[in-house]
Amino acid sequence: MPHRVAVLALDGLLPFELGIPARIFGRSLDPAPGNKGGKLYEVVTCSVRPPGPVRTDSDYAILVEHGPEVLATADTVVIPASYELGPVFEEGRLTEELAAALALVRPGTRMVSICTGSYVLAAAGYLDGRPATTHWSSADHFQRLFPQVRVDPDVLFIDDGDVLTSAGVAAGIDLCLHLVRRDHGSAVANEIARRTVVPPHRDGGQAQYIHRPVPEPQFATTTAARAWALGRLDRPILLRDMARQESMSVRTFTRRFREEVGISPGQWLTQQRVERARHLLESSDLSIDQVARDAGFGTATSLRQHLQAALGVPPTVYRRTFRSSADVQR
């Protein structure tokens, strides 16, 4: 059976964020030969009330056809942002109807928030003593309201196992793609990203808010250098070589790279190489030494160190765990 994702629609919701789970999870298809094209997820939208209209932050309401009973059947619950959280936002406590709805969630269900949906998770106690993030503009208020939560205001999303939180709007796409990648591997997630016309991977630790994200019109960008680097990850790449692709000095290139991407060129290269290694470990039978060379880490020792730092597991364990999970899911 497909993994059931219940999306909780609250009054004052942002339609864009409400649609993210359906777009990402709902379009994820099984690549396995025996079930090729089958849906990997079933996405169901529900309300805390019986079926009916739910207000949005725009000039229209959305008709939600399922009540809170759906939460009792969910494998994953996603709570998008709302601008009408009332006592949740003001006092850090759930309303009676929201508390009653969340009480239906089964133990062990994966809980996910997009943007200020994190307030609901925190008020319900899911984030006590755990790391979490929210929209950068609400981070200070969130921390004051929930001092028991370890708030990181600078990241796109945080994966703490069975509870995941994301920053605002587009970071919700990043988090949902991350979950698809975690559940079914990079090939499935990359295909969804291509269909959705978004970057296939933005690391959760990437900066949430970049003060000057768009270069001034007269400035060149670093896009060509990044494309050049992605085409030769298996070879040594020096900072001066990347700068040369844009006819910039190393200093200018580094500054503009940070302005556009939010991290340094070295950090970005490591992220891309980790992603390449993950894909090879998931989709090929190459030896660990060959994966290390093809991903640009050079040696199995270097690959092991970087994968351990990024994912918390060595390459052999990652390959075994992913393939075991994929076999069970299929």
Backbone hydrogen bonds in HBPLUS format (Angstrom, degrees):
<---DONOR---> <-ACCEPTOR-->    atom                        ^
c    i                          cat <-CA-CA->   ^        H-A-AA   ^      H-
h    n   atom  resd res      DA  || num        DHA   H-A  angle D-A-AA Bond
n    s   type  num  typ     dist DA aas  dist angle  dist       angle   num
A0003-HIS N   A0040-LEU O   3.05 MM  37  6.32 155.3  2.12 146.6 139.1     1
A0042-GLU N   A0003-HIS O   2.85 MM  39  6.01 156.9  1.90 141.4 144.0     2
A0075-ASP N   A0004-ARG O   2.88 MM  71  5.23 160.2  1.92 139.3 146.0     3
A0076-THR N   A0004-ARG O   3.09 MM  72  6.45 149.8  2.19 158.3 160.3     4
A0005-VAL N   A0042-GLU O   2.75 MM  37  5.97 167.4  1.76 158.0 161.9     5
A0044-VAL N   A0005-VAL O   2.84 MM  39  6.20 163.9  1.86 165.0 169.0     6
A0006-ALA N   A0076-THR O   2.85 MM  70  6.27 162.2  1.89 165.5 166.6     7
A0078-VAL N   A0006-ALA O   2.82 MM  72  6.19 162.5  1.85 156.9 162.0     8
A0007-VAL N   A0044-VAL O   2.85 MM  37  6.17 159.6  1.90 147.9 154.2     9
A0046-CYS N   A0007-VAL O   2.89 MM  39  6.10 166.0  1.90 158.5 160.0    10
A0008-LEU N   A0078-VAL O   2.92 MM  70  6.25 162.2  1.95 168.3 174.2    11
A0009-ALA N   A0046-CYS O   2.77 MM  37  5.92 174.2  1.78 177.3 175.3    12
A0013-LEU N   A0010-LEU O   3.11 MM   3  5.68 122.2  2.46 147.5 148.4    13
A0012-GLY N   A0055-ARG O   2.93 MM  43  5.36 141.0  2.08 106.1 117.8    14
A0083-TYR N   A0012-GLY O   2.81 MM  71  4.78 159.3  1.85 117.5 122.7    15
A0057-ASP N   A0013-LEU O   2.89 MM  44  5.84 136.8  2.08 163.4 156.2    16
A0017-GLU N   A0014-LEU O   3.02 MM   3  5.54 115.2  2.46 114.2 128.1    17
A0018-LEU N   A0014-LEU O   3.04 MM   4  6.28 158.4  2.09 157.2 163.8    18
A0019-GLY N   A0015-PRO O   3.08 MM   4  6.24 145.9  2.20 146.0 153.3    19
A0020-ILE N   A0017-GLU O   3.25 MM   3  5.28 149.4  2.35 100.4 108.9    20
A0023-ARG N   A0019-GLY O   3.04 MM   4  6.19 156.5  2.10 153.8 160.8    21
A0024-ILE N   A0020-ILE O   2.94 MM   4  6.12 168.9  1.95 165.5 167.4    22
A0025-PHE N   A0021-PRO O   2.80 MM   4  5.47 139.9  1.96 140.8 152.3    23
A0026-GLY N   A0022-ALA O   2.96 MM   4  4.71 124.0  2.28 106.2 122.4    24
A0028-SER N   A0025-PHE O   3.15 MM   3  5.31 166.7  2.17 110.4 114.1    25
A0040-LEU N   A0028-SER O   3.10 MM  12  5.85 169.7  2.11 156.4 154.0    26
A0030-ASP N   A0038-GLY O   2.70 MM   8  5.19 165.1  1.72 156.9 162.3    27
A0037-GLY N   A0030-ASP O   2.82 MM   7  5.28 154.4  1.88 155.5 157.4    28
A0035-ASN N   A0032-ALA O   3.01 MM   3  5.47 146.3  2.13 114.7 124.6    29
A0038-GLY N   A0035-ASN O   2.96 MM   3  5.60 162.0  2.00 143.0 144.1    30
A0047-SER N   A0066-HIS O   3.00 MM  19  6.40 142.2  2.15 139.6 148.4    31
A0052-GLY N   A0064-VAL O   2.91 MM  12  5.43 143.5  2.04 152.0 161.0    32
A0064-VAL N   A0052-GLY O   2.94 MM  12  5.43 167.7  1.96 140.9 139.5    33
A0054-VAL N   A0062-ILE O   2.77 MM   8  5.25 142.9  1.91 138.4 150.4    34
A0062-ILE N   A0054-VAL O   2.92 MM   8  5.25 163.6  1.95 146.7 150.8    35
A0070-VAL N   A0067-GLY O   3.37 MM   3  6.40 174.4  2.37 127.9 128.8    36
A0071-LEU N   A0068-PRO O   2.93 MM   3  5.66 149.1  2.02 121.6 128.7    37
A0072-ALA N   A0069-GLU O   3.18 MM   3  5.67 147.5  2.29 109.8 117.6    38
A0073-THR N   A0070-VAL O   2.94 MM   3  5.47 160.2  1.98 117.1 123.6    39
A0074-ALA N   A0071-LEU O   3.41 MM   3  5.28 166.4  2.43 101.6 105.5    40
A0110-ARG N   A0075-ASP O   3.04 MM  35  6.28 160.6  2.08 152.9 146.7    41
A0077-VAL N   A0110-ARG O   2.79 MM  33  6.25 158.7  1.84 167.3 174.6    42
A0112-VAL N   A0077-VAL O   2.81 MM  35  6.01 149.4  1.90 167.2 173.2    43
A0079-ILE N   A0112-VAL O   2.81 MM  33  6.23 152.3  1.89 148.4 157.0    44
A0114-ILE N   A0079-ILE O   3.06 MM  35  6.23 159.1  2.10 139.7 138.1    45
A0088-VAL N   A0085-LEU O   3.03 MM   3  5.31 149.3  2.12 141.7 134.2    46
A0089-PHE N   A0086-GLY O   3.06 MM   3  5.61 123.4  2.39 113.5 124.9    47
A0090-GLU N   A0086-GLY O   2.92 MM   4  6.07 160.3  1.96 153.4 159.6    48
A0091-GLU N   A0087-PRO O   2.78 MM   4  4.95 152.8  1.85 122.4 131.4    49
A0092-GLY N   A0087-PRO O   2.92 MM   5  6.25 117.4  2.32 148.6 162.6    50
A0093-ARG N   A0087-PRO O   3.28 MM   6  5.75 170.5  2.29 122.4 123.1    51
A0092-GLY N   A0088-VAL O   3.20 MM   4  4.53 130.4  2.46 103.5 113.9    52
A0099-ALA N   A0095-THR O   2.86 MM   4  6.03 161.8  1.90 154.8 160.1    53
A0100-ALA N   A0096-GLU O   2.91 MM   4  6.07 156.7  1.97 147.0 153.6    54
A0101-ALA N   A0097-GLU O   3.01 MM   4  6.13 150.0  2.10 136.0 143.9    55
A0102-LEU N   A0098-LEU O   2.97 MM   4  6.18 169.7  1.98 154.0 155.9    56
A0103-ALA N   A0099-ALA O   2.99 MM   4  6.08 136.9  2.18 140.1 151.5    57
A0104-LEU N   A0101-ALA O   3.05 MM   3  5.62 158.3  2.10 112.9 119.8    58
A0105-VAL N   A0102-LEU O   3.08 MM   3  5.44 158.4  2.13 110.3 116.8    59
A0109-THR N   A0106-ARG O   3.19 MM   3  5.75 154.5  2.26 138.8 138.5    60
A0111-MET N   A0162-ASP O   2.88 MM  51  6.23 162.7  1.91 159.2 157.9    61
A0164-LEU N   A0111-MET O   2.88 MM  53  6.35 158.2  1.93 157.1 164.5    62
A0113-SER N   A0164-LEU O   2.98 MM  51  6.50 146.0  2.10 146.7 157.5    63
A0117-GLY N   A0114-ILE O   3.10 MM   3  5.32 160.4  2.14 125.1 128.5    64
A0115-CYS N   A0167-ALA O   3.09 MM  52  4.58 130.7  2.34 127.2 123.0    65
A0118-SER N   A0115-CYS O   3.33 MM   3  6.44 167.1  2.35 123.6 125.7    66
A0119-TYR N   A0116-THR O   3.06 MM   3  5.64 159.0  2.11 114.1 118.7    67
A0120-VAL N   A0117-GLY O   3.08 MM   3  5.53 131.5  2.33 107.1 118.0    68
A0122-ALA N   A0118-SER O   2.88 MM   4  6.10 161.3  1.91 153.1 158.4    69
A0123-ALA N   A0119-TYR O   2.87 MM   4  6.00 163.6  1.90 148.6 153.3    70
A0124-ALA N   A0120-VAL O   3.00 MM   4  6.12 141.4  2.15 143.9 154.0    71
A0126-TYR N   A0121-LEU O   2.96 MM   5  5.29 138.6  2.14 164.8 157.3    72
A0125-GLY N   A0122-ALA O   2.99 MM   3  5.11 156.8  2.04 104.7 112.1    73
A0130-ARG N   A0127-LEU O   2.98 MM   3  5.14 162.3  2.02 134.9 131.1    74
A0129-GLY N   A0148-GLN O   2.84 MM  19  5.54 153.5  1.91 134.6 143.4    75
A0150-ARG N   A0130-ARG O   2.94 MM  20  5.68 162.1  1.97 142.9 144.6    76
A0132-ALA N   A0150-ARG O   2.99 MM  18  6.11 146.3  2.11 144.2 142.5    77
A0152-ASP N   A0132-ALA O   2.86 MM  20  6.14 157.7  1.91 162.6 169.3    78
A0138-SER N   A0135-HIS O   2.92 MM   3  5.52 153.3  1.99 120.1 128.3    79
A0139-ALA N   A0136-TRP O   3.37 MM   3  5.14 157.4  2.42  97.2 103.7    80
A0142-PHE N   A0138-SER O   2.83 MM   4  5.92 161.6  1.86 160.1 166.5    81
A0143-GLN N   A0139-ALA O   2.94 MM   4  6.14 156.3  2.00 148.7 154.1    82
A0144-ARG N   A0140-ASP O   3.04 MM   4  6.32 158.0  2.09 149.0 154.8    83
A0145-LEU N   A0141-HIS O   2.94 MM   4  6.11 157.9  1.99 151.8 157.9    84
A0146-PHE N   A0142-PHE O   2.91 MM   4  5.99 147.8  2.01 144.7 153.6    85
A0149-VAL N   A0146-PHE O   3.05 MM   3  5.73 169.8  2.06 124.4 127.3    86
A0208-GLN N   A0154-ASP O   2.93 MM  54  5.20 134.6  2.14 119.6 125.4    87
A0156-LEU N   A0204-GLY O   2.84 MM  48  4.90 134.3  2.05 143.3 153.0    88
A0167-ALA N   A0156-LEU O   2.80 MM  11  5.26 154.7  1.86 157.2 152.0    89
A0157-PHE N   A0204-GLY O   3.35 MM  47  4.73 163.6  2.38 119.1 121.5    90
A0158-ILE N   A0165-THR O   2.83 MM   7  5.44 157.7  1.88 158.2 162.8    91
A0165-THR N   A0158-ILE O   3.11 MM   7  5.44 152.5  2.19 146.5 154.1    92
A0160-ASP N   A0163-VAL O   3.06 MM   3  5.38 150.0  2.15 147.9 155.3    93
A0171-ALA N   A0168-GLY O   3.05 MM   3  5.58 161.4  2.08 138.8 132.9    94
A0172-GLY N   A0169-VAL O   2.80 MM   3  5.51 150.1  1.89 120.6 129.7    95
A0173-ILE N   A0170-ALA O   2.95 MM   3  5.22 131.0  2.19 103.0 115.6    96
A0174-ASP N   A0170-ALA O   3.22 MM   4  6.69 155.2  2.28 146.2 152.5    97
A0175-LEU N   A0171-ALA O   2.92 MM   4  6.17 156.6  1.97 145.7 151.5    98
A0176-CYS N   A0172-GLY O   3.01 MM   4  6.18 163.0  2.04 144.1 148.5    99
A0177-LEU N   A0173-ILE O   2.93 MM   4  6.12 163.5  1.96 155.3 159.8   100
A0178-HIS N   A0174-ASP O   2.90 MM   4  6.07 148.9  1.99 142.0 151.5   101
A0179-LEU N   A0175-LEU O   2.94 MM   4  6.29 148.5  2.04 147.4 155.5   102
A0180-VAL N   A0176-CYS O   3.02 MM   4  6.35 156.6  2.07 148.0 154.1   103
A0181-ARG N   A0177-LEU O   2.89 MM   4  6.11 160.4  1.93 149.7 155.4   104
A0182-ARG N   A0178-HIS O   2.80 MM   4  6.03 152.7  1.87 145.1 153.3   105
A0183-ASP N   A0179-LEU O   2.80 MM   4  5.97 153.0  1.88 148.1 155.2   106
A0184-HIS N   A0180-VAL O   2.75 MM   4  5.73 164.3  1.78 154.3 158.8   107
A0185-GLY N   A0181-ARG O   2.81 MM   4  4.31 142.4  1.95 119.5 124.1   108
A0189-ALA N   A0185-GLY O   3.36 MM   4  6.61 169.0  2.37 148.9 152.1   109
A0190-ASN N   A0186-SER O   2.74 MM   4  5.77 160.1  1.78 151.6 157.2   110
A0191-GLU N   A0187-ALA O   3.12 MM   4  6.24 150.5  2.21 140.2 147.4   111
A0192-ILE N   A0188-VAL O   3.13 MM   4  6.44 156.3  2.19 148.9 154.7   112
A0193-ALA N   A0189-ALA O   2.93 MM   4  6.21 159.4  1.98 149.9 156.0   113
A0194-ARG N   A0190-ASN O   2.92 MM   4  6.16 154.8  1.99 145.8 152.2   114
A0195-ARG N   A0191-GLU O   3.03 MM   4  6.28 159.5  2.07 146.4 151.6   115
A0196-THR N   A0192-ILE O   2.88 MM   4  6.06 143.3  2.01 147.1 158.0   116
A0197-VAL N   A0193-ALA O   2.78 MM   4  5.79 114.2  2.22 137.7 154.3   117
A0198-VAL N   A0193-ALA O   3.08 MM   5  5.27 161.7  2.11 141.2 147.0   118
A0197-VAL N   A0194-ARG O   3.20 MM   3  4.92 145.1  2.32  92.5 102.8   119
A0206-GLN N   A0203-ASP O   2.98 MM   3  5.48 165.6  2.00 119.0 122.6   120
A0219-PHE N   A0216-GLU O   2.87 MM   3  5.46 159.6  1.91 123.8 130.7   121
A0226-ARG N   A0222-THR O   3.13 MM   4  6.43 155.0  2.20 152.3 159.1   122
A0227-ALA N   A0223-THR O   3.00 MM   4  6.31 162.0  2.03 155.3 160.1   123
A0228-TRP N   A0224-ALA O   2.91 MM   4  6.06 157.7  1.96 146.9 153.4   124
A0229-ALA N   A0225-ALA O   2.92 MM   4  6.12 156.5  1.98 145.3 151.5   125
A0230-LEU N   A0226-ARG O   2.92 MM   4  6.15 159.3  1.96 151.6 156.9   126
A0231-GLY N   A0227-ALA O   3.27 MM   4  6.45 138.5  2.45 140.4 149.8   127
A0232-ARG N   A0229-ALA O   3.01 MM   3  5.35 164.2  2.04 112.7 117.7   128
A0235-ARG N   A0232-ARG O   3.03 MM   3  5.58 166.0  2.05 119.4 122.7   129
A0241-ASP N   A0238-LEU O   2.99 MM   3  5.19 126.1  2.29  99.5 113.9   130
A0242-MET N   A0238-LEU O   3.15 MM   4  6.60 152.8  2.22 151.9 159.1   131
A0243-ALA N   A0239-LEU O   2.97 MM   4  6.25 162.3  2.00 152.4 157.5   132
A0244-ARG N   A0240-ARG O   2.92 MM   4  6.03 145.0  2.04 136.7 146.1   133
A0245-GLN N   A0242-MET O   3.12 MM   3  5.35 133.5  2.35 100.7 112.5   134
A0246-GLU N   A0243-ALA O   3.05 MM   3  5.48 144.2  2.18 107.7 117.6   135
A0248-MET N   A0243-ALA O   3.09 MM   5  5.25 174.5  2.09 140.8 142.2   136
A0247-SER N   A0244-ARG O   3.10 MM   3  4.73 160.4  2.13  97.9 103.9   137
A0253-PHE N   A0249-SER O   2.88 MM   4  6.01 167.9  1.89 157.4 161.4   138
A0254-THR N   A0250-VAL O   2.90 MM   4  5.99 163.9  1.93 149.7 154.0   139
A0255-ARG N   A0251-ARG O   3.12 MM   4  6.30 160.8  2.16 146.7 151.6   140
A0256-ARG N   A0252-THR O   2.97 MM   4  6.19 168.0  1.98 155.4 158.5   141
A0257-PHE N   A0253-PHE O   2.80 MM   4  5.88 151.6  1.88 149.9 158.7   142
A0258-ARG N   A0254-THR O   3.11 MM   4  6.29 162.7  2.14 146.2 149.7   143
A0259-GLU N   A0255-ARG O   3.07 MM   4  6.34 150.8  2.16 142.6 151.2   144
A0260-GLU N   A0256-ARG O   3.02 MM   4  6.22 148.7  2.12 146.0 152.7   145
A0261-VAL N   A0257-PHE O   2.83 MM   4  5.87 168.6  1.84 161.3 164.7   146
A0262-GLY N   A0258-ARG O   2.84 MM   4  4.66 139.1  2.01 116.6 129.0   147
A0268-TRP N   A0264-SER O   2.99 MM   4  6.24 162.0  2.03 154.9 160.3   148
A0269-LEU N   A0265-PRO O   2.91 MM   4  6.12 160.0  1.95 150.3 155.2   149
A0270-THR N   A0266-GLY O   3.09 MM   4  6.31 161.2  2.13 147.6 152.2   150
A0271-GLN N   A0267-GLN O   3.01 MM   4  6.29 159.3  2.05 149.5 155.0   151
A0272-GLN N   A0268-TRP O   2.97 MM   4  6.26 160.5  2.01 154.1 158.9   152
A0273-ARG N   A0269-LEU O   2.94 MM   4  6.16 154.4  2.01 150.5 157.7   153
A0274-VAL N   A0270-THR O   2.90 MM   4  6.11 154.7  1.96 151.2 158.1   154
A0275-GLU N   A0271-GLN O   2.96 MM   4  6.19 156.3  2.01 146.7 153.5   155
A0276-ARG N   A0272-GLN O   2.92 MM   4  6.18 153.0  1.99 142.7 150.1   156
A0277-ALA N   A0273-ARG O   2.89 MM   4  6.09 160.6  1.93 146.8 152.0   157
A0278-ARG N   A0274-VAL O   2.88 MM   4  6.12 157.5  1.93 149.4 155.6   158
A0279-HIS N   A0275-GLU O   3.04 MM   4  6.27 162.7  2.07 148.4 152.5   159
A0280-LEU N   A0276-ARG O   3.02 MM   4  6.30 161.4  2.06 152.0 156.7   160
A0281-LEU N   A0277-ALA O   2.88 MM   4  6.06 158.3  1.93 153.2 159.2   161
A0282-GLU N   A0278-ARG O   2.95 MM   4  6.12 150.1  2.04 148.5 156.5   162
A0283-SER N   A0279-HIS O   2.92 MM   4  5.97 155.4  1.98 150.4 157.0   163
A0284-SER N   A0280-LEU O   2.98 MM   4  5.30 137.5  2.17 141.0 143.1   164
A0291-VAL N   A0287-SER O   2.89 MM   4  6.20 160.7  1.93 155.5 161.1   165
A0292-ALA N   A0288-ILE O   2.94 MM   4  6.10 158.4  1.99 146.4 152.2   166
A0293-ARG N   A0289-ASP O   3.07 MM   4  6.38 152.6  2.15 142.4 149.3   167
A0294-ASP N   A0290-GLN O   2.84 MM   4  6.06 169.2  1.85 157.7 160.5   168
A0295-ALA N   A0291-VAL O   2.92 MM   4  5.96 144.8  2.04 147.6 156.1   169
A0297-PHE N   A0292-ALA O   2.82 MM   5  5.04 139.5  1.99 161.8 160.9   170
A0298-GLY N   A0292-ALA O   3.19 MM   6  5.48 132.2  2.43 120.1 114.5   171
A0296-GLY N   A0293-ARG O   3.14 MM   3  5.17 149.4  2.24  99.2 108.6   172
A0299-THR N   A0297-PHE O   2.94 MM   2  5.77 139.1  2.11 100.2  91.0   173
A0303-LEU N   A0299-THR O   3.05 MM   4  6.36 163.3  2.08 151.0 155.7   174
A0304-ARG N   A0300-ALA O   2.86 MM   4  5.97 160.9  1.89 146.9 152.4   175
A0305-GLN N   A0301-THR O   3.01 MM   4  6.26 157.1  2.07 147.6 153.3   176
A0306-HIS N   A0302-SER O   3.04 MM   4  6.28 165.2  2.06 153.9 157.2   177
A0307-LEU N   A0303-LEU O   2.86 MM   4  5.97 165.5  1.88 157.8 162.2   178
A0308-GLN N   A0304-ARG O   2.93 MM   4  5.90 155.5  2.00 142.6 150.0   179
A0309-ALA N   A0305-GLN O   3.04 MM   4  6.19 154.2  2.10 141.1 148.0   180
A0310-ALA N   A0306-HIS O   2.93 MM   4  6.11 152.5  2.01 145.0 152.4   181
A0311-LEU N   A0307-LEU O   2.75 MM   4  5.60 166.0  1.77 150.7 155.4   182
A0312-GLY N   A0308-GLN O   2.82 MM   4  4.36 133.9  2.03 112.7 123.7   183
A0318-TYR N   A0314-PRO O   2.98 MM   4  6.21 161.3  2.01 158.0 164.2   184
A0319-ARG N   A0315-PRO O   2.92 MM   4  6.13 168.9  1.93 157.3 159.5   185
A0320-ARG N   A0316-THR O   3.02 MM   4  6.14 165.8  2.04 145.9 150.2   186
A0321-THR N   A0317-VAL O   2.81 MM   4  5.86 165.9  1.83 152.8 157.2   187
A0322-PHE N   A0318-TYR O   2.91 MM   4  5.96 167.4  1.93 152.2 156.2   188
A0323-ARG N   A0319-ARG O   3.03 MM   4  6.09 169.4  2.04 149.8 153.2   189
A0324-SER N   A0320-ARG O   2.98 MM   4  6.02 153.6  2.05 143.5 151.1   190
A0325-SER N   A0321-THR O   2.99 MM   4  6.14 160.1  2.03 147.8 153.0   191
A0326-ALA N   A0322-PHE O   2.86 MM   4  6.08 158.9  1.90 152.1 158.5   192
A0327-ASP N   A0323-ARG O   2.96 MM   4  6.07 154.9  2.02 143.3 149.4   193
A0328-VAL N   A0324-SER O   3.11 MM   4  6.36 156.2  2.17 144.6 150.5   194
A0329-GLN N   A0325-SER O   2.96 MM   4  6.18 159.8  2.00 151.2 156.8   195
A0330-ARG N   A0326-ALA O   3.04 MM   4  6.17 137.9  2.23 141.7 152.0   196
